[in-house]
């Protein structure tokens, strides 16, 4: 399986929309790798931004999806991503919003 595509997705506003919704547009490539899947992506410039969103940008990133050896019905998903949220954001506000999203 090999596939390239352009994906567009949005995040919800955070902290009662103090942090506006963000829109991301990525070029993505997916291929089989060993027993699982590997997806690589990078943000691209695209003119058609939604009016209520701030356009964020994803630097080169990747995801590995590998079946668990002891339970092949389930998989382990590991991602590496560096996101630039862009827009006017106070570091303190971002830290507060992100603290509840990653554990």
ZITALIN-V304747 format. One record per residue. N is the residue number from 1. SS is DSSP state (hx for helix, st for strand, lp for the rest). PHI is phi in whole degrees, 0 to 359 (* if undefined). Layout:
N,SS,PHI
N,SS,PHI
This chain:
1,lp,*
2,st,225
3,st,207
4,st,246
5,st,200
6,st,251
7,st,245
8,st,233
9,st,215
10,st,235
11,st,252
12,lp,287
13,lp,298
14,st,240
15,lp,53
16,lp,57
17,lp,66
18,lp,298
19,st,261
20,lp,296
21,lp,302
22,st,244
23,st,240
24,st,234
25,st,235
26,st,236
27,st,266
28,st,231
29,st,231
30,st,237
31,st,212
32,st,287
33,st,221
34,lp,50
35,lp,266
36,st,228
37,st,238
38,st,236
39,st,237
40,st,244
41,st,210
42,st,208
43,st,294
44,lp,232
45,lp,281
46,lp,210
47,lp,287
48,lp,279
49,lp,288
50,lp,290
51,lp,294
52,lp,268
53,lp,245
54,st,265
55,st,281
56,lp,272
57,st,218
58,st,258
59,lp,288
60,lp,311
61,st,218
62,st,206
63,st,226
64,st,246
65,st,237
66,st,233
67,st,297
68,st,287
69,lp,297
70,lp,275
71,st,207
72,st,296
73,st,287
74,st,240
75,st,230
76,st,256
77,st,252
78,st,238
79,st,235
80,st,234
81,lp,214
82,lp,233
83,st,250
84,st,255
85,lp,290
86,lp,57
87,lp,83
88,lp,275
89,lp,223
90,lp,280
91,hx,306
92,hx,301
93,hx,293
94,hx,297
95,hx,301
96,hx,295
97,hx,292
98,hx,285
99,hx,302
100,lp,275
101,lp,264
102,lp,237
103,lp,220
